[in-house]
Amino acid sequence: MMRLTDLLHPHLDGVTTVVDATTGGGLNLAPYLHLPDGVALRAADESPVEAGELVLLSYGPDPALHGTEADCLAVLERMPPSGRGLIVFGHPAPELPYHRLLDALVTRRCQVLRAVPLDYVHLRAGAVFARTDELLPPHDWFGRPAPSEGLPTALRTANEYVLADLVSRSLRARVLDLEKEVEEAEHGAGARQDGLADRLAAAVREREQLASALRGARERVDVLQARVAMLEGSTSLRVGRALVTAARSPGRGTARLPRELYGMWRGRAKSRPHPAGRSAPGTAMPEVLDGRFHLAHRALSSAPRDRLVVAGVLTDRTAEDFAADAVVNRLLPHDGRLLVRRTDPDAVVVQLSACTGDGPWSPAGTGLAPDLDRQLAELLTEARALGRAAVLWRDAPATGAPGLAQFAWDAVLDTDTGVRLSRLDPERCGRDGLREAFLQDSTRVRLAELARRVGGPDPLAARRVAVLAAPGDRDEVARLVGQVLGQIHRPAEVVVPCPADGVLDELTGAGVTVREGPPTAPWVADWTDLSVDRPDTLLLDLMCAQEYSGADAVGHTGADDDYLFVPSLTPLLVRRSLHLAGAPPEDWLALGYRLFAVHGKESS
């Protein structure tokens, strides 16, 4: 991916004016260009493009934003000899309909010198072209002309065209085959799901009917028990029992009868109900509605779900690693269904290695424990009845538990469960190893893939960084944009005081939120000093160190401590809550915050 300024600037030699012919649509490319001194920008009109001018065009699927094809072709008609231009496309590079402009470019003797994908939401690719009477040498990735001329240039272009077409043809055929396989798989899965859905609906209806009948029976039993309790405590029954006892033993019973009847009379007076609206201290009065008893007092608490909730058949290590970024409830054979019903997870995950190693679910899926297979099937049925996804995490060979393939899974993840960065040795892995684990192999990345499959909260949201800046002049704006978009771990938002309209549109176009006020991302980096050179790995290394240590602030010290907890530091990355607290850095340790140092001179 590339920025528009990186594509444009190598072709500004001899250019004094850039003519913006995209203003007919909804584009405003001025904040994207960062033109050097001596190169002006003007809007296009109906006049021909003059020598020393480079024209900007746009072409895309949205006419209101990118203009129309006719507007683009009309500008090509006004291209002067040796004129240059840059066209931006709203189409993704693999879907670029270049054939609609190819004839016009050839007719006007325009040669495409360079074409690259762009790193913006609404501008996906760009190409630089020049009008020429002879074949020009092509340019490499860095915008430098290839050292060739005349026939070698033509031979290079022709050979590259034939070979590139050969490679792309096989790739296109492979894509078509994959799309066909996916379509057939979805069709087959849809047919199976239809039958499964019917059976599941029937099972759910039957389950609901049985549950309703059971509830009714329990309610009748409760009413009968309450009535029996009232009868057993009634004075009439107690008097009758006393009379029967006296009749059975007339000698001793007759003598005790008056005393028992007097005690009943005194106890009845004490047990009379309190006036309406009052209850005895320390008790909760039951209410009788429809012949049934109900509690008068109930409590309910709820909170928004911002973390992924997983109920799973997991190994001990996987459950521990997942718990750092998600709410994990381990399922056991005897209480799995109840736990799924009570926790309402985003996904029910069955880890294959948990069925083949040591644990309560070993050896489920192997055919050696039919009871475990039945309990697992009931657990998955319970999950689907609640509308939750059942996921098989196949982190070991499927032959270890072949019976798991017989269950109907909503998703299957064929990968390991990742590694927590805190389990790595920084000296052994090195900075590059930590970066690779952070970006591709961490447990948080694996959980993000699970969340994407089941529609749960994204654990990678915990890695979002807000950059604080206050650019003044045009040079500082260009420097800020370059540093932000150049980061491998790109910030999620840039917070600036009173952002001027359109000045930071390139950041917005690249998917970075520009706003004022307090930051909303979990992590904050202070970049108010824009004179500092920041390598493209800065935020990546800081987030690697934070995820490894779990610290509240990451920075460097004067002693160049690296991957150590320290009592004080110069902060480079701070937890949002700590930033909003407003305490000075020298007080952070005394307030209980954890400070972690990384080497302050690590280069790109």
Secondary structure per residue as TSV (DSSP state, phi and psi in degrees):
chain	resnum	aa	ss	phi	psi
A	1	M	-	360.0	149.9
A	2	M	B	-143.0	154.0
A	3	R	-	-86.0	158.1
A	4	L	H	-65.8	-36.4
A	5	T	H	-65.6	-34.5
A	6	D	H	-69.8	-30.4
A	7	L	H	-76.3	-35.2
A	8	L	H	-81.2	-46.3
A	9	H	G	-59.2	-37.2
A	10	P	G	-63.8	-11.7
A	11	H	G	-112.1	19.9
A	12	L	-	-95.7	7.1
A	13	D	T	-65.3	126.0
A	14	G	T	80.0	3.1
A	15	V	-	-98.1	130.0
A	16	T	-	-108.4	-21.4
A	17	T	E	-142.0	136.2
A	18	V	E	-104.7	122.7
A	19	V	E	-98.3	116.9
A	20	D	E	-89.8	102.9
A	21	A	-	-97.5	13.9
A	22	T	-	-95.9	-2.9
A	23	T	T	-70.1	-12.5
A	24	G	T	-66.4	-26.0
A	25	G	T	-91.5	-148.8
A	26	G	T	-103.2	10.8
A	27	L	-	-84.4	147.2
A	28	N	-	-133.1	96.2
A	29	L	-	-88.3	-2.4
A	30	A	H	-56.5	-44.0
A	31	P	H	-69.0	-12.4
A	32	Y	H	-89.1	-17.9
A	33	L	H	-87.0	-42.2
A	34	H	-	50.7	57.1
A	35	L	-	-66.9	143.4
A	36	P	-	-73.6	166.7
A	37	D	T	-61.0	139.7
A	38	G	T	95.4	-7.1
A	39	V	-	-117.6	118.3
A	40	A	E	-96.8	164.2
A	41	L	E	-124.7	129.5
A	42	R	E	-137.9	155.9
A	43	A	E	-78.8	148.3
A	44	A	-	-76.5	151.9
A	45	D	-	-133.7	-164.3
A	46	E	S	-80.4	-5.5
A	47	S	S	-75.1	154.5
A	48	P	-	-64.0	155.4
A	49	V	-	-76.7	127.7
A	50	E	-	-87.8	167.9
A	51	A	T	-65.3	144.4
A	52	G	T	81.9	9.2
A	53	E	E	-116.0	141.2
A	54	L	E	-115.3	129.6
A	55	V	E	-101.9	140.3
A	56	L	E	-103.2	129.4
A	57	L	E	-126.0	163.7
A	58	S	E	-140.7	149.8
A	59	Y	E	-152.5	129.0
A	60	G	-	-167.0	-178.0
A	61	P	S	-76.9	-15.6
A	62	D	-	-109.2	100.8
A	63	P	H	-59.5	-34.2
A	64	A	H	-66.4	-27.5
A	65	L	H	-98.2	-46.0
A	66	H	H	-100.2	-2.1
A	67	G	-	82.5	-177.6
A	68	T	-	-104.6	165.2
A	69	E	H	-63.5	-35.3
A	70	A	H	-64.3	-38.0
A	71	D	H	-62.8	-41.5
A	72	C	H	-65.1	-44.5
A	73	L	H	-66.9	-34.0
A	74	A	H	-65.0	-37.3
A	75	V	H	-68.5	-37.8
A	76	L	H	-61.6	-32.9
A	77	E	H	-65.5	-24.6
A	78	R	T	-96.2	8.0
A	79	M	-	-69.1	128.4
A	80	P	-	-82.5	166.6
A	81	P	T	-58.7	139.2
A	82	S	T	63.0	14.0
A	83	G	-	-75.1	156.1
A	84	R	E	-125.7	156.9
A	85	G	E	-154.3	163.6
A	86	L	E	-134.1	127.1
A	87	I	E	-115.4	130.5
A	88	V	E	-105.4	143.3
A	89	F	E	-116.6	139.2
A	90	G	S	-86.1	-8.6
A	91	H	S	-84.2	145.7
A	92	P	-	-60.7	149.8
A	93	A	G	-55.7	-42.3
A	94	P	G	-67.8	-17.4
A	95	E	G	-111.1	19.2
A	96	L	-	-68.5	120.7
A	97	P	-	-85.8	63.0
A	98	Y	T	-65.5	-21.3
A	99	H	H	-64.2	-21.1
A	100	R	H	-75.9	-19.1
A	101	L	H	-110.6	-10.9
A	102	L	H	-62.0	-45.1
A	103	D	H	-63.6	-39.6
A	104	A	H	-66.3	-37.7
A	105	L	H	-65.5	-41.8
A	106	V	H	-68.0	-40.5
A	107	T	H	-61.8	-39.1
A	108	R	T	-88.2	10.4
A	109	R	T	56.6	44.4
A	110	C	E	-102.3	130.4
A	111	Q	E	-109.4	130.2
A	112	V	E	-78.0	120.0
A	113	L	E	-91.5	-31.5
A	114	R	E	-160.0	138.2
A	115	A	E	-139.2	129.8
A	116	V	E	-141.5	155.8
A	117	P	E	-75.4	146.6
A	118	L	B	-109.1	153.5
A	119	D	-	-100.5	56.6
A	120	Y	S	-133.1	160.3
A	121	V	S	-71.8	-40.3
A	122	H	S	-109.4	-5.7
A	123	L	-	-122.6	109.7
A	124	R	-	-102.5	-18.0
A	125	A	E	-157.7	161.7
A	126	G	E	-149.8	153.7
A	127	A	E	-144.3	137.5
A	128	V	E	-102.5	134.3
A	129	F	E	-135.6	162.6
A	130	A	E	-143.5	143.7
A	131	R	E	-86.1	130.5
A	132	T	-	-150.1	155.8
A	133	D	S	-100.7	-3.3
A	134	E	S	-142.6	157.4
A	135	L	-	-68.7	124.9
A	136	L	-	-92.5	151.4
A	137	P	-	-66.4	140.4
A	138	P	-	-70.5	168.6
A	139	H	B	-111.1	150.7
A	140	D	-	-86.6	-171.3
A	141	W	T	-62.0	-30.7
A	142	F	T	-89.1	5.6
A	143	G	S	85.2	11.2
A	144	R	-	-93.8	136.0
A	145	P	B	-63.7	139.1
A	146	A	-	-69.8	136.5
A	147	P	S	-72.2	83.6
A	148	S	-	-157.4	159.1
A	149	E	-	-156.6	160.8
A	150	G	H	60.1	-135.0
A	151	L	H	-59.4	-41.7
A	152	P	H	-57.2	-35.6
A	153	T	H	-64.9	-45.9
A	154	A	H	-62.8	-42.0
A	155	L	H	-64.2	-42.0
A	156	R	H	-60.7	-46.3
A	157	T	H	-63.2	-45.3
A	158	A	H	-65.0	-44.3
A	159	N	H	-64.0	-43.7
A	160	E	H	-64.5	-36.2
A	161	Y	H	-63.2	-46.1
A	162	V	H	-66.7	-44.5
A	163	L	H	-69.4	-40.9
A	164	A	H	-63.9	-37.2
A	165	D	H	-66.0	-37.2
A	166	L	H	-62.0	-47.4
A	167	V	H	-65.6	-46.1
A	168	S	H	-67.3	-32.3
A	169	R	H	-64.0	-44.2
A	170	S	H	-66.6	-36.8
A	171	L	H	-66.7	-41.1
A	172	R	H	-63.9	-40.1
A	173	A	H	-63.4	-40.1
A	174	R	H	-65.1	-39.5
A	175	V	H	-63.3	-43.2
A	176	L	H	-62.7	-41.3
A	177	D	H	-63.5	-42.7
A	178	L	H	-64.2	-41.5
A	179	E	H	-62.3	-39.2
A	180	K	H	-65.8	-42.5
A	181	E	H	-62.8	-41.5
A	182	V	H	-63.6	-42.2
A	183	E	H	-63.3	-43.8
A	184	E	H	-64.7	-41.0
A	185	A	H	-63.6	-42.3
A	186	E	H	-64.9	-37.5
A	187	H	H	-65.2	-45.9
A	188	G	H	-64.3	-41.1
A	189	A	H	-64.7	-37.0
A	190	G	H	-63.6	-41.6
A	191	A	H	-64.1	-43.9
A	192	R	H	-65.1	-39.8
A	193	Q	H	-65.6	-32.9
A	194	D	H	-62.5	-48.4
A	195	G	H	-63.8	-41.3
A	196	L	H	-64.4	-38.9
A	197	A	H	-64.0	-39.2
A	198	D	H	-64.2	-46.1
A	199	R	H	-64.9	-39.4
A	200	L	H	-66.4	-40.3
A	201	A	H	-63.0	-41.4
A	202	A	H	-64.0	-41.3
A	203	A	H	-65.0	-39.3
A	204	V	H	-65.2	-42.2
A	205	R	H	-61.7	-44.5
A	206	E	H	-63.4	-41.0
A	207	R	H	-62.8	-42.0
A	208	E	H	-64.9	-38.5
A	209	Q	H	-64.9	-43.8
A	210	L	H	-65.1	-40.8
A	211	A	H	-64.2	-38.9
A	212	S	H	-65.2	-42.8
A	213	A	H	-63.9	-39.1
A	214	L	H	-65.1	-42.2
A	215	R	H	-61.7	-42.1
A	216	G	H	-62.0	-41.5
A	217	A	H	-65.0	-41.4
A	218	R	H	-64.7	-39.2
A	219	E	H	-64.7	-40.9
A	220	R	H	-65.1	-39.7
A	221	V	H	-62.8	-41.7
A	222	D	H	-62.2	-41.1
A	223	V	H	-64.9	-43.3
A	224	L	H	-63.9	-41.1
A	225	Q	H	-62.7	-39.9
A	226	A	H	-64.5	-40.3
A	227	R	H	-67.3	-39.7
A	228	V	H	-62.6	-42.0
A	229	A	H	-62.2	-40.2
A	230	M	H	-66.8	-39.5
A	231	L	H	-65.9	-42.7
A	232	E	H	-64.4	-29.3
A	233	G	T	-91.5	1.3
A	234	S	-	-76.5	151.2
A	235	T	H	-67.5	-35.8
A	236	S	H	-61.5	-43.7
A	237	L	H	-66.2	-40.8
A	238	R	H	-65.4	-39.6
A	239	V	H	-63.9	-42.9
A	240	G	H	-61.3	-42.5
A	241	R	H	-62.8	-41.2
A	242	A	H	-63.5	-40.0
A	243	L	H	-66.6	-41.3
A	244	V	H	-64.1	-40.7
A	245	T	H	-64.1	-41.4
A	246	A	H	-65.5	-36.1
A	247	A	H	-69.2	-33.3
A	248	R	H	-71.1	-32.0
A	249	S	S	-132.3	84.3
A	250	P	H	-60.8	-33.4
A	251	G	H	-64.9	-62.0
A	252	R	H	-81.7	-35.2
A	253	G	H	-67.4	-37.8
A	254	T	H	-66.0	-35.0
A	255	A	H	-69.0	-33.9
A	256	R	H	-85.3	-16.7
A	257	L	H	-60.4	-46.6
A	258	P	H	-60.5	-39.2
A	259	R	H	-65.2	-40.0
A	260	E	H	-66.5	-42.2
A	261	L	H	-65.0	-37.3
A	262	Y	H	-65.8	-40.3
A	263	G	H	-63.4	-38.5
A	264	M	H	-63.5	-39.7
A	265	W	H	-64.9	-42.6
A	266	R	H	-67.8	-39.2
A	267	G	H	-67.1	-33.6
A	268	R	H	-66.0	-36.4
A	269	A	H	-66.9	-37.5
A	270	K	H	-73.0	-27.4
A	271	S	T	-94.3	11.4
A	272	R	-	-64.0	144.3
A	273	P	-	-66.5	151.2
A	274	H	-	-71.8	161.4
A	275	P	-	-57.6	159.0
A	276	A	T	-60.1	141.1
A	277	G	T	86.1	-1.5
A	278	R	-	-125.7	153.2
A	279	S	-	-137.5	160.2
A	280	A	-	-64.8	145.9
A	281	P	T	-58.1	136.6
A	282	G	T	80.2	9.1
A	283	T	-	-122.4	157.5
A	284	A	-	-115.1	116.3
A	285	M	-	-70.8	131.0
A	286	P	-	-77.4	148.9
A	287	E	E	-108.5	141.3
A	288	V	E	-105.6	112.9
A	289	L	E	-127.1	131.8
A	290	D	T	53.6	33.0
A	291	G	T	77.2	8.5
A	292	R	E	-123.5	152.3
A	293	F	E	-89.0	136.6
A	294	H	E	-130.9	145.7
A	295	L	-	-71.2	139.3
A	296	A	S	-79.6	-22.7
A	297	H	-	-121.7	129.2
A	298	R	-	-134.4	158.0
A	299	A	-	-134.7	144.3
A	300	L	-	-146.5	129.8
A	301	S	-	-126.3	141.3
A	302	S	-	-145.3	155.3
A	303	A	-	-148.8	153.3
A	304	P	-	-65.0	143.6
A	305	R	-	-90.9	110.7
A	306	D	-	-115.1	2.7
A	307	R	S	-125.1	149.4
A	308	L	E	-65.6	132.5
A	309	V	E	-110.5	120.6
A	310	V	E	-120.7	128.2
A	311	A	E	-109.4	124.1
A	312	G	E	-149.0	156.6
A	313	V	E	-92.4	95.7
A	314	L	-	-129.4	156.3
A	315	T	-	-76.0	165.4
A	316	D	H	-60.2	-45.5
A	317	R	H	-67.4	-42.0
A	318	T	H	-64.2	-42.4
A	319	A	H	-61.7	-39.0
A	320	E	H	-66.7	-42.7
A	321	D	H	-68.2	-42.2
A	322	F	H	-64.4	-33.1
A	323	A	T	-65.7	-16.3
A	324	A	T	-71.4	-24.1
A	325	D	T	-127.4	-0.2
A	326	A	E	-150.1	163.9
A	327	V	E	-87.1	117.7
A	328	V	E	-113.9	128.1
A	329	N	E	-122.0	112.6
A	330	R	E	-80.5	134.2
A	331	L	-	-97.6	135.5
A	332	L	-	-113.9	156.9
A	333	P	T	-58.0	-32.9
A	334	H	T	-85.9	-17.7
A	335	D	T	-133.0	13.4
A	336	G	H	-60.3	-47.4
A	337	R	H	-63.5	-43.1
A	338	L	H	-63.5	-40.9
A	339	L	H	-67.6	-39.0
A	340	V	H	-62.3	-41.6
A	341	R	H	-68.2	-37.4
A	342	R	H	-78.4	-35.7
A	343	T	H	-91.5	-20.5
A	344	D	-	48.2	64.6
A	345	P	-	-74.1	163.9
A	346	D	S	-70.0	-30.9
A	347	A	E	-154.2	146.8
A	348	V	E	-103.6	114.4
A	349	V	E	-109.3	130.6
A	350	V	E	-114.9	114.0
A	351	Q	E	-88.8	126.7
A	352	L	H	-62.5	-40.1
A	353	S	H	-66.8	-20.7
A	354	A	H	-73.0	-18.4
A	355	C	H	-94.6	-12.2
A	356	T	H	-109.5	-16.4
A	357	G	S	-97.6	-153.1
A	358	D	S	-87.0	137.2
A	359	G	S	157.0	174.7
A	360	P	T	-66.8	-21.9
A	361	W	T	-98.2	4.2
A	362	S	T	-83.1	129.2
A	363	P	T	-110.5	66.9
A	364	A	T	-63.9	144.2
A	365	G	T	81.4	-1.3
A	366	T	T	-98.6	-7.7
A	367	G	T	85.9	-2.2
A	368	L	S	-93.1	-11.0
A	369	A	-	-136.7	80.6
A	370	P	H	-58.5	-33.7
A	371	D	H	-64.1	-40.6
A	372	L	H	-65.5	-39.4
A	373	D	H	-62.9	-40.3
A	374	R	H	-65.1	-42.9
A	375	Q	H	-66.0	-35.5
A	376	L	H	-66.9	-40.7
A	377	A	H	-62.8	-40.7
A	378	E	H	-65.2	-37.0
A	379	L	H	-63.8	-44.8
A	380	L	H	-67.3	-36.1
A	381	T	H	-63.6	-39.8
A	382	E	H	-62.5	-40.8
A	383	A	H	-62.6	-43.7
A	384	R	H	-69.7	-33.4
A	385	A	H	-62.9	-28.1
A	386	L	T	-88.6	-1.3
A	387	G	T	78.6	23.6
A	388	R	-	-105.1	151.3
A	389	A	E	-79.2	142.2
A	390	A	E	-106.7	121.7
A	391	V	E	-122.8	131.0
A	392	L	E	-97.9	119.9
A	393	W	E	-98.4	97.4
A	394	R	-	-88.9	80.2
A	395	D	-	-95.7	11.5
A	396	A	S	-145.8	165.8
A	397	P	-	-55.4	136.2
A	398	A	G	-63.5	-22.2
A	399	T	G	-67.8	-17.0
A	400	G	G	-66.4	-33.3
A	401	A	S	-142.0	72.6
A	402	P	G	-63.6	-22.8
A	403	G	G	-67.2	-19.7
A	404	L	G	-66.5	-25.9
A	405	A	G	-68.6	-15.4
A	406	Q	G	-78.9	-16.8
A	407	F	S	-81.3	155.3
A	408	A	-	-89.3	111.6
A	409	W	-	-104.5	142.9
A	410	D	S	-78.1	-25.5
A	411	A	E	-157.8	151.0
A	412	V	E	-129.7	125.8
A	413	L	E	-107.1	112.3
A	414	D	-	-96.7	76.3
A	415	T	S	-162.5	167.5
A	416	D	-	-76.4	174.4
A	417	T	-	-89.2	8.9
A	418	G	-	80.7	-177.4
A	419	V	B	-133.6	137.1
A	420	R	-	-75.0	135.6
A	421	L	G	-61.6	-27.7
A	422	S	G	-67.6	-16.2
A	423	R	G	-86.1	-8.9
A	424	L	S	-87.1	158.7
A	425	D	-	-103.1	110.2
A	426	P	H	-59.1	-35.3
A	427	E	H	-68.9	-37.5
A	428	R	H	-75.8	-43.9
A	429	C	H	-74.6	-35.2
A	430	G	H	78.2	169.8
A	431	R	H	-64.0	-39.0
A	432	D	H	-66.0	-38.8
A	433	G	H	-65.5	-39.2
A	434	L	H	-65.1	-40.4
A	435	R	H	-62.7	-44.7
A	436	E	H	-63.9	-42.2
A	437	A	I	-63.5	-41.1
A	438	F	I	-62.3	-43.4
A	439	L	I	-81.7	-31.4
A	440	Q	I	-126.3	-33.5
A	441	D	I	-117.3	8.6
A	442	S	B	-79.2	158.7
A	443	T	H	-60.4	-35.8
A	444	R	H	-63.5	-37.0
A	445	V	H	-66.8	-41.0
A	446	R	H	-64.2	-42.2
A	447	L	H	-66.4	-32.0
A	448	A	H	-63.9	-37.5
A	449	E	H	-65.7	-40.3
A	450	L	H	-61.6	-44.2
A	451	A	H	-62.5	-37.2
A	452	R	H	-65.2	-37.9
A	453	R	H	-69.1	-37.6
A	454	V	H	-103.1	-3.6
A	455	G	T	76.5	30.8
A	456	G	-	-96.2	176.8
A	457	P	-	-59.8	140.0
A	458	D	-	-83.1	118.3
A	459	P	G	-64.4	-23.0
A	460	L	G	-70.8	-10.5
A	461	A	G	-63.1	-21.7
A	462	A	G	-71.2	-9.0
A	463	R	G	-98.5	3.5
A	464	R	-	-68.8	138.1
A	465	V	E	-123.0	136.9
A	466	A	E	-106.0	132.8
A	467	V	E	-103.2	128.2
A	468	L	E	-97.2	127.4
A	469	A	-	-149.3	161.7
A	470	A	-	-144.7	69.7
A	471	P	-	-66.5	141.5
A	472	G	-	-101.0	-76.8
A	473	D	S	-89.6	-176.1
A	474	R	H	-64.5	-35.9
A	475	D	H	-65.1	-40.8
A	476	E	H	-68.6	-35.3
A	477	V	H	-62.0	-46.2
A	478	A	H	-63.0	-38.0
A	479	R	H	-68.3	-41.4
A	480	L	H	-62.8	-47.5
A	481	V	H	-61.5	-42.9
A	482	G	H	-63.6	-41.1
A	483	Q	H	-70.3	-38.4
A	484	V	H	-68.0	-50.0
A	485	L	H	-74.0	-16.2
A	486	G	H	-83.9	-11.5
A	487	Q	-	-69.9	134.7
A	488	I	S	-64.9	-43.3
A	489	H	S	-96.2	93.0
A	490	R	-	-73.6	137.6
A	491	P	-	-61.3	150.7
A	492	A	S	-84.4	-28.7
A	493	E	E	-150.5	152.3
A	494	V	E	-120.9	121.8
A	495	V	E	-103.9	118.0
A	496	V	-	-129.5	149.5
A	497	P	S	-76.1	124.3
A	498	C	S	50.0	67.3
A	499	P	-	-65.0	129.4
A	500	A	-	-72.9	147.6
A	501	D	T	-62.6	125.7
A	502	G	T	82.9	-14.2
A	503	V	T	-66.6	-38.9
A	504	L	T	-110.3	31.7
A	505	D	H	-64.0	-27.4
A	506	E	H	-63.7	-37.0
A	507	L	H	-65.1	-43.9
A	508	T	H	-62.6	-41.7
A	509	G	H	-64.4	-25.5
A	510	A	T	-89.0	5.8
A	511	G	T	90.1	10.4
A	512	V	-	-96.6	128.6
A	513	T	E	-75.6	131.4
A	514	V	E	-112.3	125.0
A	515	R	E	-154.5	170.7
A	516	E	-	-120.1	165.8
A	517	G	S	101.2	-167.6
A	518	P	S	-70.2	148.1
A	519	P	-	-69.1	152.9
A	520	T	-	-111.8	-14.9
A	521	A	S	-72.9	155.2
A	522	P	S	-65.5	-22.2
A	523	W	E	-127.4	147.5
A	524	V	E	-129.2	132.2
A	525	A	E	-122.1	127.0
A	526	D	E	-90.6	110.4
A	527	W	-	-117.0	32.8
A	528	T	-	-65.6	-25.5
A	529	D	-	-90.3	97.5
A	530	L	T	-85.9	3.5
A	531	S	T	-83.6	-8.6
A	532	V	S	-81.2	135.0
A	533	D	-	-80.0	123.0
A	534	R	-	-117.0	118.1
A	535	P	-	-67.2	161.0
A	536	D	T	-69.9	-12.1
A	537	T	T	-97.9	6.8
A	538	L	H	-59.2	-59.7
A	539	L	H	-66.4	-32.6
A	540	L	H	-62.0	-46.9
A	541	D	H	-67.7	-37.0
A	542	L	H	-65.4	-42.4
A	543	M	H	-70.1	-33.6
A	544	C	H	-60.5	-45.5
A	545	A	H	-65.0	-39.5
A	546	Q	H	-67.0	-45.1
A	547	E	H	-67.9	-29.5
A	548	Y	H	-70.2	-42.5
A	549	S	H	-95.5	-28.6
A	550	G	-	72.9	22.2
A	551	A	-	-75.8	164.9
A	552	D	S	-91.7	-21.6
A	553	A	E	-146.9	139.5
A	554	V	E	-125.8	136.8
A	555	G	E	-169.0	-159.1
A	556	H	E	-127.2	162.4
A	557	T	-	-119.3	166.9
A	558	G	T	-66.3	-21.8
A	559	A	T	-88.7	3.6
A	560	D	-	58.8	40.0
A	561	D	-	-64.1	142.5
A	562	D	-	-131.1	123.2
A	563	Y	S	55.3	55.4
A	564	L	E	-139.4	145.9
A	565	F	E	-77.8	133.3
A	566	V	-	-131.0	160.2
A	567	P	S	-79.3	-22.6
A	568	S	-	-154.5	156.4
A	569	L	-	-162.4	169.5
A	570	T	E	-92.0	109.7
A	571	P	E	-70.7	136.2
A	572	L	E	-116.1	-26.0
A	573	L	E	-142.9	126.3
A	574	V	E	-131.8	142.4
A	575	R	E	-63.6	141.5
A	576	R	H	-58.3	-42.4
A	577	S	H	-62.9	-36.3
A	578	L	H	-69.9	-38.8
A	579	H	H	-64.4	-42.9
A	580	L	H	-73.0	-20.8
A	581	A	H	-65.4	-29.1
A	582	G	-	78.9	7.5
A	583	A	-	-74.0	144.3
A	584	P	-	-67.9	151.0
A	585	P	G	-58.6	-30.4
A	586	E	G	-69.0	-15.5
A	587	D	G	-99.2	-2.5
A	588	W	T	-63.5	-44.1
A	589	L	T	-62.8	-42.3
A	590	A	T	-65.3	-25.8
A	591	L	T	-85.3	0.4
A	592	G	T	95.6	8.0
A	593	Y	-	-82.4	149.3
A	594	R	-	-97.1	129.7
A	595	L	E	-117.1	129.3
A	596	F	E	-127.2	132.9
A	597	A	E	-102.4	139.2
A	598	V	-	-123.5	160.0
A	599	H	-	-65.2	127.8
A	600	G	T	-80.8	-4.5
A	601	K	T	-117.8	20.1
A	602	E	-	-67.0	127.2
A	603	S	-	-99.0	173.4
A	604	S	-	-67.6	360.0
